[in-house]
């Protein structure tokens, strides 16, 4: 159902999702670095679903970094793809990256490397972003961390897709 789609500020969505994990971030001594572009066009999305996307990505990052602390870097910027404007939200962690033997599985439902949890997080992320005519990619830095990049059509473009 796309009737909940509205024009939203991606920076705000990323921050609101982060607020839901305030305690986990504090408990795990994770520093937040924000590098948002303040002048971004809005995105046309269901803000609740998009919050869920970033919540899941953050949660994975927090779990990857564990109790030893770490840094979560959030960036937002505008990108052109095939002549269309997209807004990107990027989440980078210092959790050691994703093992190469499992990376191709991370968006599959029920795939998990964790002892607990269903592993549904990233497949839900993928499903929601795709439904928004966006893309989610992971850039792995094995031994260092992982970066998740969510790109969504800018509102003008997004409305056109949904007609």
N, C-alpha and C positions, 0 to 999 in steps of 0.2 A: 504493500500500500504506500503510494508515494504522496498521499494527501497531507502528510506531516512535513513535507519538504518546505523549508523557508530559507530566506537568505540569512546566513550566519557568519559570524566572525570566527575564523579558524583558530586564531590566537586564544580567544576566549574559551572555545571548546577544549583546546589542549590544556589550558589552565584549570578549567572546571573538572576535567577528568583527573588531573593531578591532585586536586584538593581531596578527592575521594580516597587517596592513598597517603594522605599526610602522615598518618601514624606509622605505616610501613616504611616510609621514607626516613622518618626520624629514627625509628628503631634500628634501621640498618645503616644509619649514618651516611645517607646518600645525599650528595650535594646536587643542587639543580642549577644548571646554567641555561639561561634563556637567551636566544638570539632571534627574536621575532622581528619580522618586517612589520612596522606599525601601519604601513600604508597599503596593505593588501586589499584587493577586491574581495568581496564576500563570496562564500561558497553556497551553493544551493543544495541543502541537505536536511536530513532529519537529525536535529542536533542531539537527540537522545541516543540514537544509534551511533552517531559519530563519537560521542563521549565514550560509548561502550568500546569502540575501536581503539581509542587511545588508552583507555583504562586497561584493556587486555595487553596492549604493547608495553605499557609501563610495568604492569604486573610481571610480565615475562622478564623484563629488564631487571627489575628488583630481585626476582628469584635467581637470575643469572649472576647477579653481583654478590648475592648472599650477605652474610653478616659482616664481611670484611669492609663494608663501605664501598663507595664508588662514586662515579659521576654520571648524571643523566643530563645530556645536552639536548635541548629542544630548539629546533630552528623552524622558521616558516619563511617561505619565499615564493616567488611567482616563476613559473616556467612556461615556455611555449612548446607545444607538441603538435606537429602537423598543422601549424598555423592557428592553433587554438590555445587559449590561455588556461592554464591549470594553476591551482594553488597547492603548494606542497607543505606538508607537515613532516618533519624529520625527527626521529628519536634515536639518539645514539647512547649506548651504554658502554661501560668498561668491564663487562662481565666475562671476558675471555673468549667471546665469539661462540659460534655454533660449530660443532664438529662436522667436518666435511662429509663424513659418511651418513649424516642424518639431514643435512641441509635441504636436500630435495624433497624431504617429507614434511617440512614444518607447517605447510598449509593444509595438509591432509587431516580430515576429521579424525579424532581419537589418537593421533600420533602424539606421544609425549616422551621426553627423556627424564621426566621427573618421577619420583616415587609416589607422589600423591597428585591428585587432580586428574581431570578427564582428558586434558590435552585438547579440549575443544577451542581454546582461546583464539589461536591464530587462524583456524579454519573459519570461525565466525567473522573475524576481522576481514578475511579475504572475501567472504560472501557479501558482507555489508558494503565494503568498498566497491566491489564489482557492481552491485545493485545501484550504486551512486555514479556509475560510469567513470569510476576512478581506477587507480591501480595501486597495488601495494607491492613493494619490492624490498628485498633484504640485501644489504651489502655487508658481507661478513669479513671481519678482520680476525682470523683465527689466532687465538692467543691474546688478543687485545679486547675485542668487543664486537657487537653487532649494531648495525644501523638500519632502522626500518624507515622507509620512505612511503608516505601515503600521499598520492596526488589526486586531487578532485577538480572537476571542471569549475572554472570561475562561474559565478551566478548567471551571467548572461549566456554563457555556453551551456551551462547546466539546464537552464530553462528550455533551450533549443532541443536538447537531447530528449527531454521529457514530453515534448509535444507529440 
